[in-house]
Structures are given as C-alpha cells and as structure tokens.
Amino acid sequence: MGKTVLAQRLSDAEFLDCGLPSVAECLRDPERFYRSVQKSRVIFDEVHQLPDPSRLLKIGADAFPQLKILATGFSTPVATLKFRDSLAGRKRIVELVPVLSEELPAFGIADPRERLRRGGLPPALFAPQPEPEFYAEWMDSYYARDVQELFRLEKRTGFLHLLELLLRQSGGMLDLSRLAAESRVSRPTVTNWLEVYPTTHTVRLLRRYAGGGRREIVAQPKVYGFDTGLVCHARGWDSLREDDCGILWEHLVLESLVAGEVPRIHFWRDKQHRGGGFCRAPGSRHR
C-alpha cells in the first residue's frame, strides 16, 4: 500500500492498477498501449498480477525508450516465477522499507515518537490523526491480495491471529511451542506459515550471531514486525510510555540497516542473555 501511494504522487504519469481485469485486457497488446500513452511516465502497480509482466516491461524498455517506466510488485518466489525474462540491463530494483526517521519532514512529522506510534506506511503518516481502522484494513488487504493470491492459503482467521501474536512478540525471541499453543494451530502449520510472513515482508526473523557453523542455523531467532505502527496496533498502544519506546527504536535501527543494504543482519547475545544488539555478517564491509 505504501509503494502505491508514493507512485500515485508522481507527476505526469499514466497510472495502471494491474489487478483490474480491464487493465489486464488493455495490456494484452503492449505496443498498442505504449503508443497510446500521452504522458512521460507509465506506472504499472502490482505488475506481478499480470500473466507475463516481463514481456510487457521488455517491450516498453526496448521499443519505447522515451518513456520512463515504474513497475511495483512483490519479489516473492511465486510472483518471480511469472517473470520469464530477467530483464538484465533494463531494470533497477528498489526495495522499499517503511519511512525512515530522516524522511519524516517530507510527511510533516516533527516528533520521531509519532513515527514510532503511527509506523512508516505513508497513508498512516499522511492522515491528520492516527486511525486504528487503517491497520485492521491493512491486515485484511494483506491477506486477500498478498497471501491468498500468491499462496492460496486457507484458515484466514488463524493466519492473521498468528501474525498478530508475532507482532505482539516483536523484538523478542521466537517460541514455536508458545505460538502454537496460543494460536491453537498445529506446530507444523505454524512452521509453514513462518515461511510466508518473511516472504511477504511482514515479519523479519534474525538469527543469533554464532560465528558460523551449525549453531547459527538452529539457534532460536528473534522476530521483528516490519512496521512499528502495526506493532503498536497489535499491542493496543494508543499512546507511548517511555518504556515502550526502547523496543520500537530497535525496530527503527533494524529498518535503517535493511535500507542501507547491510547483508545478513544478526543479533548478538551471550549465554548470560546479555547483549541484544545487531551485528553484521563476517566479511561484510558495512558497519
């Protein structure tokens, strides 16, 4: 939803929602479509929903170089299968993260604590006041569009309830047995769904730094929701106390590391449970 809002704010652009049947029909003949464009930019929103998105983008890049083309979508394995051409040399990939603290002035937000409470999704930041309904609607839309269309999962209530539990535990250690008990979902199902959440970028699992080897794989990970606004909503935080802010600042640091393309982020903790900070993988030049 955030990428769509940002894309819609670009000037002199032809905006197309690729999830609409009428748009898919219009794009069946890419050459005819591109010739009809009267603006300098073309935006294909949710382009992964088209049957063959790479053909559309390749024709645009090769035959209509005067057009600036922006395509938004998901980089999930299921969505990626639709791209029959790598588009090498024709594309630049930008992975969006929630709005960072240094970007807040563009949204009229002066207090960073307001960013912690509302989160970093543009519609939540553009709203005059925090709207709890927004987060509930986001969850429904996330399941209907991103999960159901890409993975065809059933048990909507259980899936979203487990996600809510993960958001409540965000910043803490992942406990599969506790999650299975509280969600009333079998442990194998929880394990399967824990592959969907990171793939759709709603949850990030961080492994403990253990210097490589087998311990790094089996060690209990930490779980982080991708947006502090959703974390606050799941925890029922309408306002923030001083003690609430620490874990939310930790989320913001993680988002900044992800935006900086730091590879293989881990968390550090010793046997006495001291630590908890983030660290980079060995051999990385990032700090």
NUZADREN-429521 format. One record per residue (C-alpha): residue number from 1; x negated, y, z negated. Coordinates in steps of 0.05 Angstrom, whole numbers. Layout:
<pts>
<pt num="NUM" x="X" y="Y" z="Z"/>
...
</pts>
This chain:
<pts>
<pt num="1" x="0" y="0" z="0"/>
<pt num="2" x="-57" y="48" z="-15"/>
<pt num="3" x="-90" y="39" z="52"/>
<pt num="4" x="-23" y="51" z="87"/>
<pt num="5" x="-12" y="117" z="50"/>
<pt num="6" x="-82" y="141" z="68"/>
<pt num="7" x="-75" y="120" z="141"/>
<pt num="8" x="-9" y="157" z="147"/>
<pt num="9" x="-42" y="222" z="125"/>
<pt num="10" x="-89" y="223" z="186"/>
<pt num="11" x="-71" y="277" z="235"/>
<pt num="12" x="-57" y="269" z="310"/>
<pt num="13" x="-46" y="194" z="302"/>
<pt num="14" x="3" y="143" z="331"/>
<pt num="15" x="22" y="100" z="271"/>
<pt num="16" x="50" y="30" z="281"/>
<pt num="17" x="73" y="-19" z="228"/>
<pt num="18" x="53" y="-86" z="257"/>
<pt num="19" x="100" y="-123" z="211"/>
<pt num="20" x="161" y="-97" z="250"/>
<pt num="21" x="187" y="-142" z="307"/>
<pt num="22" x="198" y="-81" z="351"/>
<pt num="23" x="125" y="-61" z="344"/>
<pt num="24" x="101" y="-132" z="360"/>
<pt num="25" x="144" y="-131" z="423"/>
<pt num="26" x="116" y="-64" z="443"/>
<pt num="27" x="45" y="-90" z="437"/>
<pt num="28" x="55" y="-152" z="479"/>
<pt num="29" x="26" y="-113" z="537"/>
<pt num="30" x="-34" y="-77" z="506"/>
<pt num="31" x="-55" y="-39" z="569"/>
<pt num="32" x="15" y="-11" z="579"/>
<pt num="33" x="18" y="10" z="507"/>
<pt num="34" x="-50" y="44" z="506"/>
<pt num="35" x="-33" y="83" z="570"/>
<pt num="36" x="30" y="110" z="536"/>
<pt num="37" x="-8" y="138" z="475"/>
<pt num="38" x="-7" y="214" z="475"/>
<pt num="39" x="-49" y="224" z="412"/>
<pt num="40" x="-124" y="218" z="398"/>
<pt num="41" x="-117" y="164" z="345"/>
<pt num="42" x="-79" y="98" z="341"/>
<pt num="43" x="-66" y="64" z="274"/>
<pt num="44" x="-47" y="-9" z="271"/>
<pt num="45" x="-23" y="-20" z="200"/>
<pt num="46" x="-24" y="-93" z="175"/>
<pt num="47" x="-54" y="-114" z="242"/>
<pt num="48" x="-64" y="-185" z="216"/>
<pt num="49" x="11" y="-197" z="223"/>
<pt num="50" x="5" y="-197" z="299"/>
<pt num="51" x="-5" y="-264" z="334"/>
<pt num="52" x="-71" y="-244" z="367"/>
<pt num="53" x="-98" y="-179" z="336"/>
<pt num="54" x="-169" y="-186" z="363"/>
<pt num="55" x="-144" y="-185" z="436"/>
<pt num="56" x="-106" y="-120" z="423"/>
<pt num="57" x="-166" y="-87" z="390"/>
<pt num="58" x="-216" y="-112" z="442"/>
<pt num="59" x="-176" y="-84" z="500"/>
<pt num="60" x="-169" y="-18" z="463"/>
<pt num="61" x="-244" y="-13" z="449"/>
<pt num="62" x="-267" y="-34" z="519"/>
<pt num="63" x="-215" y="-3" z="565"/>
<pt num="64" x="-195" y="59" z="526"/>
<pt num="65" x="-258" y="85" z="492"/>
<pt num="66" x="-230" y="155" z="486"/>
<pt num="67" x="-181" y="131" z="433"/>
<pt num="68" x="-201" y="125" z="360"/>
<pt num="69" x="-171" y="61" z="333"/>
<pt num="70" x="-159" y="45" z="259"/>
<pt num="71" x="-133" y="-24" z="240"/>
<pt num="72" x="-114" y="-41" z="168"/>
<pt num="73" x="-102" y="-110" z="142"/>
<pt num="74" x="-128" y="-166" z="97"/>
<pt num="75" x="-193" y="-203" z="102"/>
<pt num="76" x="-164" y="-267" z="73"/>
<pt num="77" x="-184" y="-333" z="105"/>
<pt num="78" x="-114" y="-345" z="131"/>
<pt num="79" x="-110" y="-276" z="162"/>
<pt num="80" x="-180" y="-282" z="191"/>
<pt num="81" x="-161" y="-345" z="229"/>
<pt num="82" x="-118" y="-301" z="275"/>
<pt num="83" x="-179" y="-264" z="300"/>
<pt num="84" x="-203" y="-306" z="358"/>
<pt num="85" x="-258" y="-256" z="375"/>
<pt num="86" x="-309" y="-229" z="325"/>
<pt num="87" x="-307" y="-160" z="358"/>
<pt num="88" x="-382" y="-156" z="348"/>
<pt num="89" x="-409" y="-87" z="365"/>
<pt num="90" x="-338" y="-58" z="369"/>
<pt num="91" x="-319" y="-51" z="296"/>
<pt num="92" x="-338" y="-23" z="230"/>
<pt num="93" x="-308" y="-55" z="168"/>
<pt num="94" x="-289" y="-12" z="108"/>
<pt num="95" x="-265" y="-48" z="44"/>
<pt num="96" x="-222" y="-2" z="2"/>
<pt num="97" x="-223" y="-2" z="-74"/>
<pt num="98" x="-177" y="39" z="-119"/>
<pt num="99" x="-191" y="113" z="-123"/>
<pt num="100" x="-258" y="126" z="-158"/>
<pt num="101" x="-267" y="179" z="-212"/>
<pt num="102" x="-307" y="225" z="-166"/>
<pt num="103" x="-249" y="225" z="-117"/>
<pt num="104" x="-197" y="249" z="-167"/>
<pt num="105" x="-200" y="324" z="-148"/>
<pt num="106" x="-171" y="306" z="-79"/>
<pt num="107" x="-110" y="279" z="-115"/>
<pt num="108" x="-102" y="338" z="-162"/>
<pt num="109" x="-122" y="297" z="-223"/>
<pt num="110" x="-167" y="333" z="-272"/>
<pt num="111" x="-166" y="286" z="-331"/>
<pt num="112" x="-202" y="218" z="-319"/>
<pt num="113" x="-158" y="187" z="-373"/>
<pt num="114" x="-99" y="200" z="-327"/>
<pt num="115" x="-134" y="157" z="-275"/>
<pt num="116" x="-142" y="102" z="-326"/>
<pt num="117" x="-68" y="103" z="-343"/>
<pt num="118" x="-40" y="110" z="-272"/>
<pt num="119" x="-91" y="68" z="-237"/>
<pt num="120" x="-123" y="83" z="-170"/>
<pt num="121" x="-68" y="69" z="-119"/>
<pt num="122" x="-53" y="133" z="-80"/>
<pt num="123" x="23" y="131" z="-88"/>
<pt num="124" x="16" y="127" z="-164"/>
<pt num="125" x="-33" y="186" z="-164"/>
<pt num="126" x="8" y="228" z="-116"/>
<pt num="127" x="71" y="220" z="-159"/>
<pt num="128" x="88" y="281" z="-202"/>
<pt num="129" x="96" y="236" z="-263"/>
<pt num="130" x="77" y="163" z="-277"/>
<pt num="131" x="132" y="117" z="-251"/>
<pt num="132" x="136" y="48" z="-283"/>
<pt num="133" x="183" y="25" z="-227"/>
<pt num="134" x="126" y="34" z="-178"/>
<pt num="135" x="85" y="-22" z="-209"/>
<pt num="136" x="144" y="-71" z="-211"/>
<pt num="137" x="159" y="-56" z="-138"/>
<pt num="138" x="86" y="-65" z="-121"/>
<pt num="139" x="86" y="-135" z="-152"/>
<pt num="140" x="149" y="-154" z="-113"/>
<pt num="141" x="120" y="-128" z="-48"/>
<pt num="142" x="53" y="-162" z="-61"/>
<pt num="143" x="87" y="-229" z="-68"/>
<pt num="144" x="134" y="-221" z="-9"/>
<pt num="145" x="83" y="-194" z="41"/>
<pt num="146" x="14" y="-216" z="20"/>
<pt num="147" x="26" y="-282" z="-16"/>
<pt num="148" x="87" y="-311" z="17"/>
<pt num="149" x="69" y="-292" z="88"/>
<pt num="150" x="-3" y="-315" z="82"/>
<pt num="151" x="2" y="-375" z="36"/>
<pt num="152" x="76" y="-396" z="36"/>
<pt num="153" x="75" y="-408" z="-39"/>
<pt num="154" x="137" y="-425" z="-78"/>
<pt num="155" x="152" y="-411" z="-151"/>
<pt num="156" x="153" y="-336" z="-145"/>
<pt num="157" x="172" y="-325" z="-218"/>
<pt num="158" x="116" y="-369" z="-244"/>
<pt num="159" x="64" y="-340" z="-196"/>
<pt num="160" x="80" y="-268" z="-217"/>
<pt num="161" x="84" y="-286" z="-290"/>
<pt num="162" x="15" y="-317" z="-287"/>
<pt num="163" x="-11" y="-254" z="-253"/>
<pt num="164" x="19" y="-212" z="-308"/>
<pt num="165" x="-16" y="-255" z="-360"/>
<pt num="166" x="-82" y="-246" z="-324"/>
<pt num="167" x="-72" y="-171" z="-324"/>
<pt num="168" x="-57" y="-172" z="-398"/>
<pt num="169" x="-122" y="-210" z="-410"/>
<pt num="170" x="-161" y="-166" z="-361"/>
<pt num="171" x="-232" y="-154" z="-385"/>
<pt num="172" x="-231" y="-217" z="-427"/>
<pt num="173" x="-254" y="-289" z="-418"/>
<pt num="174" x="-212" y="-335" z="-374"/>
<pt num="175" x="-179" y="-391" z="-413"/>
<pt num="176" x="-145" y="-441" z="-367"/>
<pt num="177" x="-113" y="-481" z="-422"/>
<pt num="178" x="-83" y="-420" z="-454"/>
<pt num="179" x="-58" y="-393" z="-387"/>
<pt num="180" x="-25" y="-460" z="-371"/>
<pt num="181" x="9" y="-462" z="-438"/>
<pt num="182" x="34" y="-390" z="-438"/>
<pt num="183" x="57" y="-391" z="-365"/>
<pt num="184" x="88" y="-461" z="-372"/>
<pt num="185" x="54" y="-481" z="-307"/>
<pt num="186" x="11" y="-542" z="-300"/>
<pt num="187" x="-64" y="-533" z="-304"/>
<pt num="188" x="-76" y="-558" z="-232"/>
<pt num="189" x="-25" y="-506" z="-208"/>
<pt num="190" x="-59" y="-451" z="-248"/>
<pt num="191" x="-126" y="-472" z="-217"/>
<pt num="192" x="-97" y="-469" z="-147"/>
<pt num="193" x="-65" y="-401" z="-158"/>
<pt num="194" x="-131" y="-375" z="-187"/>
<pt num="195" x="-159" y="-382" z="-116"/>
<pt num="196" x="-102" y="-340" z="-87"/>
<pt num="197" x="-109" y="-279" z="-133"/>
<pt num="198" x="-182" y="-264" z="-117"/>
<pt num="199" x="-170" y="-279" z="-43"/>
<pt num="200" x="-115" y="-226" z="-41"/>
<pt num="201" x="-158" y="-179" z="-82"/>
<pt num="202" x="-111" y="-172" z="-142"/>
<pt num="203" x="-159" y="-205" z="-192"/>
<pt num="204" x="-234" y="-210" z="-194"/>
<pt num="205" x="-270" y="-267" z="-231"/>
<pt num="206" x="-340" y="-252" z="-255"/>
<pt num="207" x="-389" y="-308" z="-272"/>
<pt num="208" x="-436" y="-303" z="-331"/>
<pt num="209" x="-508" y="-288" z="-313"/>
<pt num="210" x="-547" y="-351" z="-329"/>
<pt num="211" x="-609" y="-345" z="-286"/>
<pt num="212" x="-583" y="-391" z="-232"/>
<pt num="213" x="-572" y="-466" z="-235"/>
<pt num="214" x="-511" y="-505" z="-253"/>
<pt num="215" x="-494" y="-466" z="-316"/>
<pt num="216" x="-477" y="-405" z="-273"/>
<pt num="217" x="-422" y="-444" z="-238"/>
<pt num="218" x="-388" y="-478" z="-296"/>
<pt num="219" x="-394" y="-422" z="-348"/>
<pt num="220" x="-328" y="-390" z="-369"/>
<pt num="221" x="-316" y="-329" z="-325"/>
<pt num="222" x="-287" y="-261" z="-343"/>
<pt num="223" x="-224" y="-237" z="-308"/>
<pt num="224" x="-210" y="-166" z="-284"/>
<pt num="225" x="-147" y="-139" z="-253"/>
<pt num="226" x="-162" y="-97" z="-192"/>
<pt num="227" x="-126" y="-34" z="-216"/>
<pt num="228" x="-122" y="-3" z="-285"/>
<pt num="229" x="-51" y="22" z="-272"/>
<pt num="230" x="-26" y="-49" z="-265"/>
<pt num="231" x="-66" y="-70" z="-326"/>
<pt num="232" x="-32" y="-14" z="-367"/>
<pt num="233" x="36" y="-33" z="-339"/>
<pt num="234" x="27" y="-107" z="-357"/>
<pt num="235" x="5" y="-87" z="-428"/>
<pt num="236" x="63" y="-38" z="-437"/>
<pt num="237" x="17" y="22" z="-447"/>
<pt num="238" x="56" y="86" z="-433"/>
<pt num="239" x="1" y="127" z="-465"/>
<pt num="240" x="-71" y="111" z="-483"/>
<pt num="241" x="-103" y="108" z="-551"/>
<pt num="242" x="-178" y="117" z="-559"/>
<pt num="243" x="-187" y="42" z="-570"/>
<pt num="244" x="-150" y="27" z="-505"/>
<pt num="245" x="-198" y="67" z="-461"/>
<pt num="246" x="-261" y="25" z="-471"/>
<pt num="247" x="-238" y="-35" z="-432"/>
<pt num="248" x="-207" y="10" z="-378"/>
<pt num="249" x="-273" y="48" z="-369"/>
<pt num="250" x="-305" y="-21" z="-360"/>
<pt num="251" x="-257" y="-33" z="-302"/>
<pt num="252" x="-277" y="34" z="-270"/>
<pt num="253" x="-351" y="16" z="-274"/>
<pt num="254" x="-337" y="-51" z="-240"/>
<pt num="255" x="-298" y="-16" z="-185"/>
<pt num="256" x="-356" y="32" z="-173"/>
<pt num="257" x="-404" y="-26" z="-167"/>
<pt num="258" x="-358" y="-60" z="-117"/>
<pt num="259" x="-351" y="4" z="-77"/>
<pt num="260" x="-427" y="10" z="-77"/>
<pt num="261" x="-431" y="-59" z="-45"/>
<pt num="262" x="-472" y="-88" z="-102"/>
<pt num="263" x="-477" y="-163" z="-85"/>
<pt num="264" x="-459" y="-218" z="-134"/>
<pt num="265" x="-439" y="-179" z="-196"/>
<pt num="266" x="-444" y="-218" z="-261"/>
<pt num="267" x="-432" y="-203" z="-334"/>
<pt num="268" x="-484" y="-213" z="-388"/>
<pt num="269" x="-470" y="-246" z="-456"/>
<pt num="270" x="-515" y="-286" z="-502"/>
<pt num="271" x="-499" y="-346" z="-547"/>
<pt num="272" x="-482" y="-300" z="-605"/>
<pt num="273" x="-430" y="-266" z="-559"/>
<pt num="274" x="-469" y="-201" z="-557"/>
<pt num="275" x="-471" y="-161" z="-493"/>
<pt num="276" x="-414" y="-158" z="-443"/>
<pt num="277" x="-446" y="-110" z="-393"/>
<pt num="278" x="-451" y="-121" z="-318"/>
<pt num="279" x="-515" y="-143" z="-283"/>
<pt num="280" x="-536" y="-154" z="-211"/>
<pt num="281" x="-558" y="-219" z="-180"/>
<pt num="282" x="-633" y="-234" z="-179"/>
<pt num="283" x="-668" y="-207" z="-117"/>
<pt num="284" x="-617" y="-152" z="-104"/>
<pt num="285" x="-645" y="-82" z="-91"/>
<pt num="286" x="-583" y="-49" z="-122"/>
<pt num="287" x="-583" y="-25" z="-194"/>
</pts>
